Amino acid sequence: MKTIAILSTLMLFCSTSVCVAGSTFRCGPYVVSVGATKSEVLGKCGEPSSKEYLGEQKTGGFTSRTRERGIGDRSSSKTRGTYNERSFVVESWTYNCGPSEFSQTLAFQGQDLIEIQSIGYGYGQSDCIGREQRLNVQQQQAPAKNPQSSKTQQKGSSDGAEKEAAQKGSISVQGSPPGARIYINGAYVASIPTVLYEIDPGTHSIEVQHKGYKSRKEWVKVRPGEVATVITDLERE
C-alpha cells in the first residue's frame, strides 16, 4: 500500500505536464532500464538534475516457523514464526533532457530503479547525454566562463580546468542495513549501498543513519582519480 501511495505521488508530480511511463530511457550512448541500480545509473548518466526524498517503505514477512508443543500436546496448530523486516528509502531522480527531448523522472526503492516516467520537454543544457560527454562539455565550457586577456592566460585557465576535472575522486559506501541514509559533510546524498562520484579531494565526513540503529560517523580521505571505500554495519539500538 505504501508503494502505491509513493508512486501516486509521482503521478501527481507528472499531472502538470505530459507524463508517460516506460521501462527504459537513453542517456547518450547508454540505455537505462528498470531494475538497474543507483550506481549503474550514476555511472551512465552522472548526477541527476534534481533529487526528491519521497519517504521510507517497510516490507516484512515470516521467513521460518518452529512448532510449539506443550507436554502431552500432539497438535500442530501452535506455531511460532521468525519475522524479518526491511526498510527502503524511496527517492525520485529527475534528469533534464533539454528543450528537444522529454525529461525523465526515475523512482528508486532502496538501490533499485522501479519506474521511469517521461515528464515533458526540458530546458537549457541536456543532462541526458551520458556521464562522459557531460564531463567533456564542462571542461570545454570552463575556459569560456573565465576569459583572459592573452593567449598564455587562456591556456593556463584551460589547463587548470582540465586538471581540476581530473582531480575528482569517488567514495564507495557499503554495509548494512540496506537503505540506511548516507550523509557527506552533513548533507544527505544517497542510501547504502552506493558509489558517490565527482567528490573533491580531501577529507570528508561520512555519517550513516537508520531508524532503530545507532548512527555511525567516519572520516574518509579522497584522492584524485581513486575510489575510497567505506564499509559501515550499524548496530541496533
N, C-alpha and C positions, 0 to 999 in steps of 0.2 A: 504493500500500500504506500509505503514511504517513497519507493522508487517511482511509482505512478505520480505522486504529488510533485516530486522534484522534476520529472520530465514534463509535467503540466506547466511548471514554472518556465521551462524553456519554450514551450509553445506560446505562452503569454508574451514572452520576450519577442517571439517572432511575429506576433499578430500585427505589429505596426508596419511590417513590410512583407515582401514575398518570402515565404518560408517553405522549403521543400526538403523532405527527409531523403537521405541517401546513405549508402554503405561505404562510399569512397569519395575522396577528393584529391586533386592533383596539386602537389607542391613542387613546382619546377619540374625536374626530371623524375620525381618520385611520386608514388601513389600511396596515400594514407588510407587505411581500411579500418572498419570497425573490428575490434579485437586487438588492435595494436596497443602498445604500452606508451606511457608518457615519454620514456627515454627514446623510443623509436620515433615518435612524433617530433621531439626536440631535435633529434639527430638529422631528420629530413627537412624540417621546416624552420627550425630556430624557435626563439621565444615568440609566443603569441602577441598580438596587438594589445589584448587585454585578458584578464582573468577574473572570474567571479566565483566566490565560495558560496555553494548552494546549501550546505549543511552536511550532516552525517547520516549514514544509513547503517542500521544494525541488522545482521542476519544470524540465525542460530538454529540449532536442532539437536536432537539426541543422536549421538554417534555410537553408543553401545548400551546394552541393557544387561543387568545381572538379576538373577532371581532371588527373592527374599522368602524364606520359609521359616515358620515357627516350628517348635518341636511337635511332631505328630501331624503336621500340616502337609498334605500331599498335593495340594492345589498349586497351580502355576499362575494364578491370577495376580499375585503380588509381584510386581517388578519395579526395579529402580533404574533409571537411565542416567547417563552422563551427558549433561547439557553443555555445549560449547557455543560461544557467541563471538562474532567478529564485527568490527566496526570499519566502515569505509567512508573516507572523505569524498564528497561529490562536488565536482568543480565543472565550470563551463569556461572553455578557452575560445576566444574569437580571433580569427585571422582575417584582417582586412586585405581583400584581393584586388583593390584598385577599382577605378570607375568603369572598367570594361568587363569585369568578372563578378560573379556572385561571391560575397564574403561567406565564410564558413564558421559555424559555431560547433565546437566539439564538446560532448559531455563525457566526463570521466567518472567511473565508480572505482575509487581507490586508484590503482595504476592502470586500469583497463579502459580503453575507449569503447563506449557503449552506444553512442549515437552521433551522427553527423547531420547538421542542418544547414541548408543554404538560406541566408537571411537577406538577400537583396544585394544590389550593387554597392561596392565600397567607394573609396575616395583616395585621392593622392597616390603616394607610393605604395605599390603592392607588396605585401608581406608573404605572398604565396608563390614566390619564385624559387624557393629552395634555400637552405641554410648557407651553402657555399656562395651562391650568387648574391645573397643579401650581404655577406661579408665583403665581397668584391665591390658591390655598389657603395658600401660605407667607406671603403678605402679610396675609391675614386672621388667621392664627394668631399672627403676630408680636406684636401688642398684648396678646393673651391670656396670652402667656408672661411678660409684664412688667407686671403690674397696678400702677396708680398710685393714689394717694390722692385725687386731684382730677381733674376733667374736663379741666382745662388740661394737666395732666401726661399724661393718656391721649391727648389729641390730639397732643401733642408726640411721644409714643412712636410713635403710628401714622404720623405724617408722616415720622419718622425711618426707620421700617421700609420705607415705600414708596420713600423717597429712596435707601436702601441697595440695594433690589432694582433700581431704575432705573440705578444706577451701575455695574452689571456690564458687562464687555466680552467680546470673543471674540478668539481667535487662530486664523488660518488657516495651517496648516503644509503647504507643498507642496515638491516636489523629487524627488530620486531617490537611491538605488533605491527603487522601491515596496516597502512593507513594513518600511522602516527604523524602528526604535523611537524614540519621542519621549519625552523626559523633561522635565518642567517643574519647576523648582526642585529637581531631583534625584530626582523621583518619576516612575515610568513611568505614562503616561496613554493612549497610543494608538500608531498607526503611520502613516507617510506614505502617502497624503495624508489630511488630516482637518481638521475645524474644532473647536476647543475652546471650549465655551460657558461662560458664567457665571464668567468669570475676574475676580478682584478688580483694580481699577485699580492702576496702579503698574508698576514694572519687574520683569520675571520672566526667569529664565534658561531658554533652550530649548536642549537638547542632543539631537542626533540620532546614533544609533549603529546600525551594521550589521556583521555578521561579514564580514571581508575588506576592510573600508573604514576609512578614517581618520574617527574621530568628529569632530563639529564642534559648537561651543557658541556661541550668540549671546545677546544681551540684547535684549529687546523691551519697549517701553513700551505698556501697555494703557490706553486712555482710555474713560471711561464711554460706553456706548451705541455704541461703534465696534468695527470688526473690524481687528485688526492682522495684517499678512501677513508670513510668514517663508518664504523660498524657499531651501532648502538642497540642494545637489547634492554628495554625498560623493565623495571621491576614493579610488580603490583603493589599498591598502597596497602 
